Amino acid sequence: MEKENYKFRKYIAVLMVVLSVILVSKVWATEPNRFLINESENIRQPETVHYAKLAQIDGNPQTGNETLDALAFPLSEWGGLMSWKLLRTYYAEKPLDAFQKYEMPANSSKRTRAELDYLLELQRTRTSDELVWCLKLADIYYDPTNINPTNPKYNQNRDNLFYLGRNLGSWYRRENLPQTTELLSRVIHDSMVYMVEFKLKYARPRPYIVEPQLKVEKPLPHGAFPSGHSFGSYVNAELLSRLAPDRRDDLMNSAQEFAWSRELLGVHYPSDSEAGRIWAQDFVKFLFENKQFVKDFEIVKKEWSQKRPK
């Protein structure tokens, strides 16, 4: 009898261990990734209401300001991003004029002045924690030229693709989703090619060039319009929203973090952020007109059905 009781207790103990492992795994799979940059209470939630207000202000040039309106980001000062112009896309094939119209405000316009005043106010009220947060976000981007697996930064570059969707859960990571990693790398690669073309077309000078009172940590070697962080982040968010429509709000909020952080740094106008958001919608819509993309997207949907916790 004692031997049977011992076996029974042992069986119960093993069963409890197994159940505990299953329960912990389930919780771990659904628990959001806590690797957040903006944990400090000194960091405000990204602002959004200013976009609609600023959009109502006249963006046309003011007479007598021809010199200011002729100011453009000089081609001679472009840095390494110019090499991205040589890249070819995987899926995207629409010309720039296929994207919906979004006018860049003139340098002398009342709207640009209002946007500069907004940036100056952000600079005045920005906390040291917010500055650190913005600088960290600035380093989270995908470099489409880093394609050599032996490069020490290769995996980190691909991990950056997953930061925007970090709150989907710990299952959402590069190592667990090879098909998603490949699709994201190709889509964001394409978006960066388009981003360079947009910036070259508009050659908008950075806000700190137009308004010297804006102080920045490091001047950037390419034009302002649209914001690359905004465009790439919203492309990422729009794509993931097709895979997880129930998390669309979270994903869009994450993209807005990236966009607004660039305004908080003083390196982008709000209209740069808005152009990135609006054109990202078109960009992803156009992707679904490409047969190869649709085929690859279906493969990723299958991967998510297998990996995403129910």
VOPAGU-2260 file (C-alpha; in pm, 1 decimal, decimal comma):
REM VOPAGU-2260
SITE   aa  ch    i         X         Y         Z
SITE  MET   A    0       0,0       0,0       0,0
SITE  GLU   A    1     281,3     241,7      89,8
SITE  LYS   A    2     452,9     159,8    -240,1
SITE  GLU   A    3     133,8     235,7    -432,7
SITE  ASN   A    4      85,2     561,4    -238,7
SITE  TYR   A    5     442,4     660,8    -320,8
SITE  LYS   A    6     385,9     592,4    -692,3
SITE  PHE   A    7      61,8     790,7    -681,3
SITE  ARG   A    8     228,4    1087,7    -507,3
SITE  LYS   A    9     513,5    1073,7    -757,0
SITE  TYR   A   10     265,1    1069,5   -1046,5
SITE  ILE   A   11      81,8    1371,3    -901,8
SITE  ALA   A   12     410,5    1556,8    -851,2
SITE  VAL   A   13     517,0    1495,1   -1212,8
SITE  LEU   A   14     171,7    1597,1   -1337,4
SITE  MET   A   15     190,2    1922,0   -1138,9
SITE  VAL   A   16     531,4    2000,9   -1287,1
SITE  VAL   A   17     403,3    1940,1   -1639,9
SITE  LEU   A   18      97,6    2156,6   -1581,3
SITE  SER   A   19     315,2    2431,5   -1435,5
SITE  VAL   A   20     541,8    2428,6   -1738,4
SITE  ILE   A   21     240,6    2451,1   -1972,3
SITE  LEU   A   22      90,7    2736,0   -1770,3
SITE  VAL   A   23     416,6    2932,8   -1754,2
SITE  SER   A   24     472,2    2882,3   -2127,8
SITE  LYS   A   25     122,6    3006,5   -2200,9
SITE  VAL   A   26     171,0    3317,3   -1987,5
SITE  TRP   A   27     516,7    3380,2   -2135,2
SITE  ALA   A   28     379,7    3355,2   -2487,8
SITE  THR   A   29     106,6    3612,3   -2428,8
SITE  GLU   A   30     299,0    3847,7   -2199,3
SITE  PRO   A   31     401,8    4167,2   -2380,2
SITE  ASN   A   32     770,1    4230,6   -2428,3
SITE  ARG   A   33     870,6    4466,7   -2148,4
SITE  PHE   A   34    1177,6    4601,5   -2326,5
SITE  LEU   A   35    1040,5    4951,7   -2352,5
SITE  ILE   A   36    1241,3    5266,3   -2400,9
SITE  ASN   A   37     990,1    5513,1   -2257,2
SITE  GLU   A   38     951,4    5369,1   -1906,6
SITE  SER   A   39    1020,6    5700,0   -1733,1
SITE  GLU   A   40     727,5    5907,3   -1613,4
SITE  ASN   A   41     916,2    6210,0   -1748,7
SITE  ILE   A   42     834,7    6110,1   -2106,2
SITE  ARG   A   43     506,9    6239,6   -2244,6
SITE  GLN   A   44     275,8    6036,9   -2460,6
SITE  PRO   A   45     333,2    6122,1   -2827,0
SITE  GLU   A   46     115,6    6413,7   -2932,4
SITE  THR   A   47    -125,5    6389,7   -3225,4
SITE  VAL   A   48    -377,1    6674,7   -3202,8
SITE  HIS   A   49    -135,4    6930,6   -3346,3
SITE  TYR   A   50    -137,1    6774,3   -3694,0
SITE  ALA   A   51    -497,0    6865,7   -3774,9
SITE  LYS   A   52    -456,7    7215,2   -3631,5
SITE  LEU   A   53    -140,2    7288,6   -3827,6
SITE  ALA   A   54    -291,4    7147,3   -4147,6
SITE  GLN   A   55    -551,2    7426,8   -4141,3
SITE  ILE   A   56    -283,1    7696,1   -4171,9
SITE  ASP   A   57    -186,9    7834,6   -4512,7
SITE  GLY   A   58     114,1    7651,6   -4655,8
SITE  ASN   A   59     162,7    7877,8   -4957,5
SITE  PRO   A   60     471,2    8100,6   -4994,0
SITE  GLN   A   61     450,0    8457,2   -4870,2
SITE  THR   A   62     535,4    8730,2   -5119,9
SITE  GLY   A   63     876,3    8890,7   -5091,5
SITE  ASN   A   64    1044,1    8576,8   -4952,3
SITE  GLU   A   65    1185,8    8429,5   -5271,0
SITE  THR   A   66    1531,1    8370,2   -5118,2
SITE  LEU   A   67    1387,4    8176,6   -4826,3
SITE  ASP   A   68    1161,7    7972,1   -5050,5
SITE  ALA   A   69    1454,2    7886,6   -5278,2
SITE  LEU   A   70    1638,6    7733,9   -4983,4
SITE  ALA   A   71    1670,1    7356,5   -5034,9
SITE  PHE   A   72    1876,3    7077,3   -4886,1
SITE  PRO   A   73    2191,3    7073,2   -5101,6
SITE  LEU   A   74    2266,9    6758,8   -5295,3
SITE  SER   A   75    2635,3    6803,5   -5215,1
SITE  GLU   A   76    2566,9    6748,9   -4844,4
SITE  TRP   A   77    2391,7    6415,8   -4881,8
SITE  GLY   A   78    2561,7    6138,8   -4687,3
SITE  GLY   A   79    2558,8    5759,7   -4707,3
SITE  LEU   A   80    2187,1    5736,6   -4775,2
SITE  MET   A   81    2257,4    5842,2   -5131,6
SITE  SER   A   82    2387,8    5487,6   -5193,2
SITE  TRP   A   83    2038,1    5355,1   -5116,6
SITE  LYS   A   84    1925,6    5515,1   -5441,3
SITE  LEU   A   85    2116,5    5239,7   -5623,1
SITE  LEU   A   86    1905,9    4966,7   -5460,6
SITE  ARG   A   87    1627,2    4792,8   -5650,3
SITE  THR   A   88    1293,6    4702,7   -5495,3
SITE  TYR   A   89    1153,6    4354,4   -5430,6
SITE  TYR   A   90     784,1    4438,6   -5458,6
SITE  ALA   A   91     718,1    4812,0   -5489,3
SITE  GLU   A   92     688,1    4937,2   -5846,0
SITE  LYS   A   93     457,4    5240,6   -5845,8
SITE  PRO   A   94     593,6    5582,7   -5950,4
SITE  LEU   A   95     599,1    5859,9   -5689,7
SITE  ASP   A   96     315,2    6045,1   -5858,9
SITE  ALA   A   97      86,1    5746,0   -5789,0
SITE  PHE   A   98      84,1    5842,8   -5422,0
SITE  GLN   A   99    -188,9    6072,2   -5296,6
SITE  LYS   A  100    -116,3    6441,0   -5305,1
SITE  TYR   A  101      31,5    6591,1   -4990,3
SITE  GLU   A  102     175,1    6937,3   -5039,5
SITE  MET   A  103     498,5    7032,5   -4866,5
SITE  PRO   A  104     453,0    7374,0   -4700,1
SITE  ALA   A  105     671,0    7649,5   -4842,3
SITE  ASN   A  106     960,5    7770,4   -4627,4
SITE  SER   A  107     806,6    8117,3   -4596,7
SITE  SER   A  108     451,7    7996,8   -4534,0
SITE  LYS   A  109     250,3    8070,3   -4222,5
SITE  ARG   A  110     220,9    7698,5   -4169,2
SITE  THR   A  111     596,7    7642,9   -4167,2
SITE  ARG   A  112     629,2    7927,6   -3916,8
SITE  ALA   A  113     365,0    7767,5   -3695,8
SITE  GLU   A  114     539,6    7430,7   -3719,2
SITE  LEU   A  115     872,0    7589,1   -3625,4
SITE  ASP   A  116     710,0    7758,5   -3325,4
SITE  TYR   A  117     569,8    7420,0   -3222,7
SITE  LEU   A  118     917,4    7265,6   -3243,9
SITE  LEU   A  119    1066,8    7551,3   -3042,9
SITE  GLU   A  120     807,1    7491,7   -2771,7
SITE  LEU   A  121     891,8    7121,3   -2769,8
SITE  GLN   A  122    1259,3    7211,1   -2735,1
SITE  ARG   A  123    1180,3    7445,2   -2445,0
SITE  THR   A  124     974,6    7185,9   -2254,6
SITE  ARG   A  125    1172,0    6871,5   -2346,8
SITE  THR   A  126    1311,1    6678,1   -2049,4
SITE  SER   A  127    1650,7    6508,7   -2035,8
SITE  ASP   A  128    1473,3    6171,4   -2021,9
SITE  GLU   A  129    1281,5    6257,1   -2337,5
SITE  LEU   A  130    1602,8    6349,4   -2514,7
SITE  VAL   A  131    1759,9    6015,1   -2421,6
SITE  TRP   A  132    1442,1    5835,2   -2537,0
SITE  CYS   A  133    1445,4    6014,8   -2872,3
SITE  LEU   A  134    1811,9    5939,3   -2934,8
SITE  LYS   A  135    1756,9    5570,3   -2863,7
SITE  LEU   A  136    1462,1    5555,7   -3102,3
SITE  ALA   A  137    1673,8    5730,9   -3363,7
SITE  ASP   A  138    1905,0    5427,0   -3371,9
SITE  ILE   A  139    1620,6    5179,1   -3426,2
SITE  TYR   A  140    1588,3    5154,9   -3802,8
SITE  TYR   A  141    1650,9    4902,4   -4078,7
SITE  ASP   A  142    1955,7    4948,7   -4300,5
SITE  PRO   A  143    1877,8    4784,1   -4637,7
SITE  THR   A  144    2248,5    4765,3   -4726,1
SITE  ASN   A  145    2332,4    4541,2   -4429,9
SITE  ILE   A  146    2266,2    4205,1   -4600,0
SITE  ASN   A  147    2582,8    4013,2   -4506,6
SITE  PRO   A  148    2509,3    3758,3   -4226,4
SITE  THR   A  149    2872,2    3781,1   -4112,9
SITE  ASN   A  150    2829,7    4151,0   -4036,2
SITE  PRO   A  151    2836,1    4191,4   -3653,9
SITE  LYS   A  152    2527,5    4415,3   -3677,5
SITE  TYR   A  153    2332,6    4189,5   -3914,5
SITE  ASN   A  154    2104,1    4031,5   -3652,9
SITE  GLN   A  155    2054,5    4358,0   -3466,7
SITE  ASN   A  156    1953,8    4522,9   -3792,9
SITE  ARG   A  157    1687,0    4256,4   -3840,8
SITE  ASP   A  158    1581,6    4272,6   -3476,2
SITE  ASN   A  159    1505,7    4641,5   -3534,3
SITE  LEU   A  160    1225,7    4531,6   -3768,3
SITE  PHE   A  161    1047,8    4376,1   -3470,1
SITE  TYR   A  162    1072,3    4663,2   -3224,7
SITE  LEU   A  163     757,0    4833,8   -3346,9
SITE  GLY   A  164     549,3    4520,1   -3277,0
SITE  ARG   A  165     718,9    4440,2   -2945,8
SITE  ASN   A  166     390,3    4456,6   -2752,4
SITE  LEU   A  167     241,8    4172,3   -2954,8
SITE  GLY   A  168     417,3    3936,9   -2714,8
SITE  SER   A  169     743,8    3752,7   -2661,8
SITE  TRP   A  170     657,5    3515,3   -2948,3
SITE  TYR   A  171     700,8    3807,3   -3187,1
SITE  ARG   A  172    1074,5    3797,1   -3249,0
SITE  ARG   A  173    1314,3    3732,7   -3532,7
SITE  GLU   A  174    1429,0    3388,7   -3416,3
SITE  ASN   A  175    1072,9    3260,8   -3398,2
SITE  LEU   A  176     942,6    3403,3   -3727,0
SITE  PRO   A  177    1180,8    3345,2   -4019,6
SITE  GLN   A  178     916,4    3405,6   -4289,7
SITE  THR   A  179     799,8    3726,6   -4121,0
SITE  THR   A  180    1159,8    3842,7   -4089,8
SITE  GLU   A  181    1217,2    3789,6   -4460,6
SITE  LEU   A  182     897,1    3968,3   -4563,2
SITE  LEU   A  183     957,0    4262,9   -4329,1
SITE  SER   A  184    1315,8    4301,9   -4444,7
SITE  ARG   A  185    1203,0    4317,0   -4807,4
SITE  VAL   A  186     912,2    4553,8   -4743,9
SITE  ILE   A  187    1113,1    4795,7   -4531,0
SITE  HIS   A  188    1397,3    4772,2   -4782,0
SITE  ASP   A  189    1152,4    4886,1   -5050,7
SITE  SER   A  190    1014,2    5162,9   -4830,9
SITE  MET   A  191    1363,7    5301,2   -4770,7
SITE  VAL   A  192    1429,1    5311,0   -5145,2
SITE  TYR   A  193    1111,3    5516,3   -5187,3
SITE  MET   A  194    1195,5    5733,0   -4888,7
SITE  VAL   A  195    1523,3    5838,4   -5052,2
SITE  GLU   A  196    1343,9    5917,0   -5378,9
SITE  PHE   A  197    1088,0    6131,7   -5195,5
SITE  LYS   A  198    1358,5    6319,4   -5005,9
SITE  LEU   A  199    1553,8    6387,1   -5324,8
SITE  LYS   A  200    1240,8    6508,8   -5502,6
SITE  TYR   A  201    1141,2    6760,0   -5234,3
SITE  ALA   A  202    1486,9    6851,5   -5092,1
SITE  ARG   A  203    1324,0    7019,8   -4794,4
SITE  PRO   A  204    1574,8    7189,3   -4563,2
SITE  ARG   A  205    1574,4    7067,3   -4206,6
SITE  PRO   A  206    1383,4    7286,4   -3959,6
SITE  TYR   A  207    1700,8    7383,0   -3773,2
SITE  ILE   A  208    1836,9    7526,0   -4098,7
SITE  VAL   A  209    1535,1    7753,7   -4140,2
SITE  GLU   A  210    1514,3    7834,1   -3767,7
SITE  PRO   A  211    1864,0    7867,6   -3608,1
SITE  GLN   A  212    1714,9    7878,0   -3256,3
SITE  LEU   A  213    1645,0    7506,4   -3290,8
SITE  LYS   A  214    1942,7    7320,5   -3147,5
SITE  VAL   A  215    1999,9    6960,4   -3248,6
SITE  GLU   A  216    2234,6    6692,3   -3121,9
SITE  LYS   A  217    2365,2    6610,9   -3469,1
SITE  PRO   A  218    2273,3    6762,2   -3807,8
SITE  LEU   A  219    2148,7    6504,0   -4056,5
SITE  PRO   A  220    2293,8    6455,5   -4406,4
SITE  HIS   A  221    1972,4    6442,4   -4608,6
SITE  GLY   A  222    1649,7    6635,0   -4659,8
SITE  ALA   A  223    1349,7    6643,2   -4428,5
SITE  PHE   A  224    1041,6    6557,1   -4634,5
SITE  PRO   A  225     908,6    6303,1   -4554,5
SITE  SER   A  226    1039,9    6170,2   -4225,6
SITE  GLY   A  227    1207,4    5834,5   -4291,0
SITE  HIS   A  228    1137,7    5713,6   -3936,2
SITE  SER   A  229     771,8    5805,5   -3978,7
SITE  PHE   A  230     739,3    5649,2   -4323,1
SITE  GLY   A  231     918,6    5324,6   -4234,5
SITE  SER   A  232     740,8    5286,4   -3900,8
SITE  TYR   A  233     395,6    5343,7   -4045,3
SITE  VAL   A  234     467,5    5102,4   -4331,8
SITE  ASN   A  235     563,2    4844,7   -4069,4
SITE  ALA   A  236     251,8    4920,4   -3862,6
SITE  GLU   A  237      17,7    4912,4   -4163,6
SITE  LEU   A  238     157,1    4574,6   -4269,9
SITE  LEU   A  239     135,8    4421,0   -3922,1
SITE  SER   A  240    -218,3    4554,8   -3888,7
SITE  ARG   A  241    -316,8    4330,9   -4180,9
SITE  LEU   A  242    -185,7    4035,7   -3981,6
SITE  ALA   A  243    -321,2    4145,1   -3642,3
SITE  PRO   A  244    -616,7    4380,1   -3702,8
SITE  ASP   A  245    -713,0    4345,8   -3336,7
SITE  ARG   A  246    -386,5    4522,5   -3242,1
SITE  ARG   A  247    -403,7    4802,8   -3496,6
SITE  ASP   A  248    -434,1    5081,8   -3238,4
SITE  ASP   A  249    -126,7    4958,0   -3048,9
SITE  LEU   A  250      74,5    4931,9   -3368,5
SITE  MET   A  251     -23,1    5278,7   -3488,1
SITE  ASN   A  252      62,1    5425,1   -3147,4
SITE  SER   A  253     404,5    5264,9   -3170,3
SITE  ALA   A  254     458,7    5416,7   -3515,3
SITE  GLN   A  255     352,6    5754,8   -3379,5
SITE  GLU   A  256     618,8    5724,5   -3108,7
SITE  PHE   A  257     883,3    5708,7   -3378,3
SITE  ALA   A  258     732,2    5995,0   -3577,3
SITE  TRP   A  259     683,8    6232,5   -3285,8
SITE  SER   A  260    1027,2    6158,7   -3140,9
SITE  ARG   A  261    1177,5    6316,8   -3453,3
SITE  GLU   A  262     980,1    6635,4   -3388,7
SITE  LEU   A  263    1086,4    6630,3   -3025,1
SITE  LEU   A  264    1447,8    6617,4   -3144,5
SITE  GLY   A  265    1388,6    6915,4   -3371,7
SITE  VAL   A  266    1498,6    6733,7   -3687,1
SITE  HIS   A  267    1155,4    6705,5   -3852,7
SITE  TYR   A  268     854,1    6925,1   -3908,1
SITE  PRO   A  269     512,4    6782,5   -3812,2
SITE  SER   A  270     424,0    6786,8   -4183,4
SITE  ASP   A  271     725,0    6557,3   -4246,5
SITE  SER   A  272     571,1    6308,6   -4003,2
SITE  GLU   A  273     227,4    6339,8   -4161,1
SITE  ALA   A  274     361,4    6288,7   -4511,6
SITE  GLY   A  275     530,1    5969,5   -4390,6
SITE  ARG   A  276     206,4    5843,4   -4233,5
SITE  ILE   A  277     -13,0    5922,0   -4535,7
SITE  TRP   A  278     226,0    5782,4   -4795,2
SITE  ALA   A  279     280,0    5468,6   -4587,1
SITE  GLN   A  280     -90,7    5391,0   -4630,6
SITE  ASP   A  281     -54,6    5415,3   -5008,1
SITE  PHE   A  282     269,1    5218,0   -5007,7
SITE  VAL   A  283     116,7    4917,2   -4830,1
SITE  LYS   A  284    -199,6    4937,3   -5041,1
SITE  PHE   A  285      17,1    4922,0   -5353,7
SITE  LEU   A  286     204,1    4618,3   -5219,5
SITE  PHE   A  287    -114,4    4413,4   -5233,4
SITE  GLU   A  288    -130,6    4478,0   -5607,2
SITE  ASN   A  289     195,8    4285,0   -5649,9
SITE  LYS   A  290     142,0    3910,7   -5706,6
SITE  GLN   A  291     472,2    3802,5   -5551,1
SITE  PHE   A  292     405,5    4008,3   -5240,4
SITE  VAL   A  293      56,9    3857,7   -5201,1
SITE  LYS   A  294     205,6    3509,6   -5232,8
SITE  ASP   A  295     473,0    3584,6   -4969,2
SITE  PHE   A  296     216,9    3751,1   -4743,3
SITE  GLU   A  297       4,9    3435,4   -4743,4
SITE  ILE   A  298     308,9    3236,1   -4629,7
SITE  VAL   A  299     354,8    3479,3   -4339,7
SITE  LYS   A  300     -14,6    3453,5   -4249,1
SITE  LYS   A  301      29,9    3077,7   -4220,8
SITE  GLU   A  302     336,3    3126,6   -4001,9
SITE  TRP   A  303     138,9    3357,0   -3771,1
SITE  SER   A  304    -145,3    3106,4   -3748,0
SITE  GLN   A  305     107,2    2853,0   -3619,0
SITE  LYS   A  306     311,3    3079,9   -3389,8
SITE  ARG   A  307      75,0    3344,0   -3252,9
SITE  PRO   A  308     -93,2    3230,8   -2927,3
SITE  LYS   A  309    -466,0    3180,3   -2962,2
